Amino acid sequence: MLNLILRVAVNSVALWVAAQLVTGISLSDSVPAVLLVAVIFGLVNAFIRPIALLLSLPFLILTLGLFTLVVNTAMLGLTAWLTDSLRIDGFWSAFLGALVISIVSWVLSLFLPDD
């Protein structure tokens, strides 16, 4: 249970950092709304992202994995579509936001215990 709470916190911080750094991404100022967006983002990544990666496997192989950034962009866009608390203005904002979220999540995950 603690691991789940930590993952939601990491997603929340990563989404907030992306909203601060990338023009074209806006996130609600309300903490409960940000936590809800983080939960939705986590659910999208847990259930839909593996299917998208499997379906895009030829592109992943062809681009040596760089197509993963496009899949991450689509997952962020889907999250924005599912909630009103996250707004993204266009593909490049979503692309840069997905890149920032990936980097921030990776860095913060280094400090979490491995379970």
C-alpha positions in Angstrom: 0.0 0.0 0.0 2.8 2.4 0.8 4.4 1.6 -2.5 1.2 2.6 -4.3 1.0 5.9 -2.4 4.7 6.6 -3.2 4.1 6.0 -6.9 1.1 8.3 -7.0 3.2 10.9 -5.2 6.0 10.5 -7.8 3.5 10.8 -10.7 2.0 13.9 -9.0 5.4 15.6 -8.7 6.4 14.6 -12.2 3.2 16.0 -13.7 3.6 19.2 -11.7 7.2 19.7 -12.9 6.1 19.1 -16.5 3.3 21.7 -16.1 5.8 24.2 -14.7 8.5 23.6 -17.3 6.5 23.0 -20.6 4.5 25.8 -22.0 1.3 24.4 -23.3 0.6 22.1 -20.3 -1.6 23.4 -17.5 -2.5 21.5 -14.4 -5.0 22.4 -11.8 -3.7 24.2 -8.7 -5.8 22.0 -6.4 -3.8 19.2 -4.7 -6.7 16.7 -4.8 -7.1 17.4 -8.5 -3.4 16.8 -9.1 -3.6 13.5 -7.2 -6.6 12.5 -9.3 -4.7 13.2 -12.5 -1.8 11.2 -11.2 -4.0 8.2 -10.4 -5.6 8.4 -13.8 -2.2 8.7 -15.4 -1.0 5.7 -13.4 -4.0 3.6 -14.5 -3.6 4.6 -18.1 0.1 3.6 -17.9 -0.7 0.3 -16.1 -3.5 -0.9 -18.4 -3.4 0.8 -21.8 0.4 1.5 -22.3 1.4 -2.2 -22.4 -1.2 -2.8 -25.2 0.0 0.2 -27.1 3.6 -0.9 -26.8 2.7 -4.4 -28.0 0.8 -3.0 -31.0 3.7 -0.7 -31.8 6.3 -3.3 -31.5 7.5 -3.1 -35.2 8.0 0.7 -34.8 9.8 0.1 -31.5 12.2 -2.3 -33.1 12.7 -0.1 -36.2 13.4 3.0 -34.1 15.5 1.1 -31.5 13.0 2.0 -28.8 12.6 5.7 -29.5 9.0 5.2 -30.5 8.4 4.7 -26.8 8.4 8.5 -26.5 5.5 8.7 -28.9 3.6 6.1 -26.9 4.3 8.0 -23.7 3.0 11.2 -25.5 -0.2 9.4 -26.4 -0.7 8.2 -22.8 -0.3 11.7 -21.5 -2.7 13.0 -24.2 -5.2 10.3 -23.2 -4.9 11.3 -19.6 -5.6 14.9 -20.5 -8.6 13.8 -22.5 -10.0 11.8 -19.6 -9.7 14.6 -17.0 -10.5 18.3 -17.0 -7.7 19.1 -14.5 -5.0 18.6 -17.2 -4.8 20.6 -20.4 -2.3 20.1 -23.2 -2.0 22.3 -26.2 -0.8 20.2 -29.1 1.5 17.3 -29.8 4.8 19.0 -29.1 3.7 20.1 -25.7 2.6 16.6 -24.9 5.9 15.2 -26.3 8.0 17.5 -24.2 5.8 16.9 -21.2 6.1 13.1 -21.6 9.8 13.5 -21.8 10.0 15.6 -18.6 7.6 13.3 -16.8 9.8 10.3 -17.7 13.0 11.9 -16.6 11.5 13.2 -13.3 9.8 9.9 -12.5 13.0 8.0 -13.2 15.1 10.4 -11.0 12.5 10.2 -8.1 12.2 6.4 -8.4 15.9 6.1 -7.7 15.2 7.2 -4.2 12.3 4.8 -3.6 12.8 1.4 -2.1 12.7 -1.6 -4.5 9.7 -3.7 -3.7 
